[in-house]
Amino acid sequence: MPPTLTLQYHFTDFGPLKPYIGAGINYTAFFNQSAANASLFGLAVTDLHIKNQFGAAVQFGFDYMLDRHWGLNFDVKKLWLRPEYFATVNNAIAVTGRANIDPWLVSGGVAYRF
């Protein structure tokens, strides 16, 4: 997953349920960029490059505490990314633009509080 740094606010008046919200920044690095076998309106796309990108992030989630130390975690983040891309079409035509990539990241896990 892309690394995301958020500030969170945890609500405390829900017993074992510990909901939170957050906002922050994300950095996405694009690896293994390839346009192999890609086409645009029947034209071959080659030499694809997508620039790494910072973007805004928001999150919400909760911990559900099973006992004093152990709990379950569920988390959802929304990212807004607008990376620039560069490609070559038919080995001759340079194409540039900005992609709108706005993924949802959903995770779950086990929580331990000290």
C-alpha positions as CSV (number, residue, x, y, z in Angstrom):
1,M,0.0,0.0,0.0
2,P,1.1,3.6,-0.5
3,P,2.5,5.1,2.7
4,T,0.0,7.6,4.2
5,L,0.6,9.9,7.1
6,T,-2.5,11.0,8.9
7,L,-3.6,12.8,12.0
8,Q,-6.4,11.0,13.8
9,Y,-9.1,11.9,16.2
10,H,-10.3,9.0,18.4
11,F,-13.8,9.1,19.9
12,T,-13.8,7.7,23.5
13,D,-17.4,7.3,24.7
14,F,-18.4,4.1,22.9
15,G,-17.2,1.4,25.3
16,P,-15.1,-1.3,23.5
17,L,-15.8,0.4,20.1
18,K,-13.1,3.0,19.4
19,P,-14.0,4.9,16.2
20,Y,-11.7,7.4,14.6
21,I,-11.4,9.8,11.7
22,G,-8.3,11.3,10.1
23,A,-6.8,13.4,7.4
24,G,-3.3,13.6,5.9
25,I,-1.0,13.1,3.0
26,N,0.0,10.2,0.8
27,Y,3.0,9.4,-1.4
28,T,2.5,6.9,-4.2
29,A,5.5,5.5,-6.1
30,F,4.6,3.7,-9.4
31,F,6.7,0.6,-10.0
32,N,7.0,-1.8,-12.9
33,Q,5.5,0.7,-15.4
34,S,4.9,-1.0,-18.6
35,A,2.8,-0.5,-21.7
36,A,3.4,-4.0,-23.1
37,N,0.5,-5.1,-25.2
38,A,-1.3,-1.8,-24.5
39,S,-3.2,0.0,-27.2
40,L,-5.0,3.3,-27.6
41,F,-7.7,3.2,-30.3
42,G,-5.7,0.4,-32.0
43,L,-2.4,2.1,-31.8
44,A,0.6,0.6,-29.9
45,V,1.5,2.4,-26.7
46,T,5.2,2.2,-25.6
47,D,7.6,3.9,-23.2
48,L,5.0,4.6,-20.5
49,H,6.2,6.6,-17.5
50,I,4.0,7.7,-14.5
51,K,5.5,10.3,-12.1
52,N,5.4,9.5,-8.4
53,Q,2.8,11.7,-6.7
54,F,1.9,13.2,-3.3
55,G,-1.9,13.4,-2.7
56,A,-4.5,14.2,0.0
57,A,-6.0,11.4,2.1
58,V,-8.9,11.0,4.5
59,Q,-9.7,8.0,6.7
60,F,-12.2,6.5,9.0
61,G,-12.2,3.3,11.0
62,F,-12.5,1.7,14.4
63,D,-10.8,-0.6,16.9
64,Y,-13.1,-3.0,18.7
65,M,-11.4,-4.0,21.9
66,L,-11.9,-7.7,22.9
67,D,-10.2,-7.1,26.2
68,R,-7.9,-4.6,27.9
69,H,-5.0,-5.2,25.4
70,W,-6.3,-7.0,22.3
71,G,-8.8,-5.8,19.6
72,L,-9.7,-5.9,16.0
73,N,-9.2,-3.0,13.6
74,F,-11.0,-1.9,10.4
75,D,-9.8,1.1,8.4
76,V,-10.8,2.8,5.1
77,K,-8.8,5.5,3.4
78,K,-9.7,7.6,0.4
79,L,-6.8,9.0,-1.7
80,W,-6.8,11.7,-4.3
81,L,-3.9,11.3,-6.8
82,R,-3.3,13.3,-10.1
83,P,0.0,11.9,-11.4
84,E,1.4,13.1,-14.7
85,Y,2.1,10.4,-17.4
86,F,4.2,10.3,-20.5
87,A,4.0,7.7,-23.3
88,T,4.9,7.1,-26.9
89,V,2.2,5.9,-29.4
90,N,3.4,3.9,-32.5
91,N,7.0,4.7,-31.6
92,A,6.5,8.2,-32.9
93,I,3.8,10.3,-31.2
94,A,4.6,11.7,-27.7
95,V,1.5,11.7,-25.4
96,T,1.4,13.5,-22.0
97,G,-1.4,14.1,-19.6
98,R,-2.6,13.8,-16.0
99,A,-4.4,10.7,-14.7
100,N,-7.1,10.9,-12.1
101,I,-6.5,8.0,-9.7
102,D,-8.7,8.1,-6.6
103,P,-8.4,4.7,-4.9
104,W,-10.1,3.5,-1.7
105,L,-7.8,1.5,0.6
106,V,-9.6,-1.0,2.9
107,S,-7.7,-2.8,5.6
108,G,-8.3,-4.9,8.7
109,G,-6.1,-6.2,11.4
110,V,-5.4,-7.1,15.0
111,A,-4.8,-4.3,17.5
112,Y,-2.7,-4.4,20.7
113,R,-2.7,-1.6,23.2
114,F,0.0,-1.3,25.8
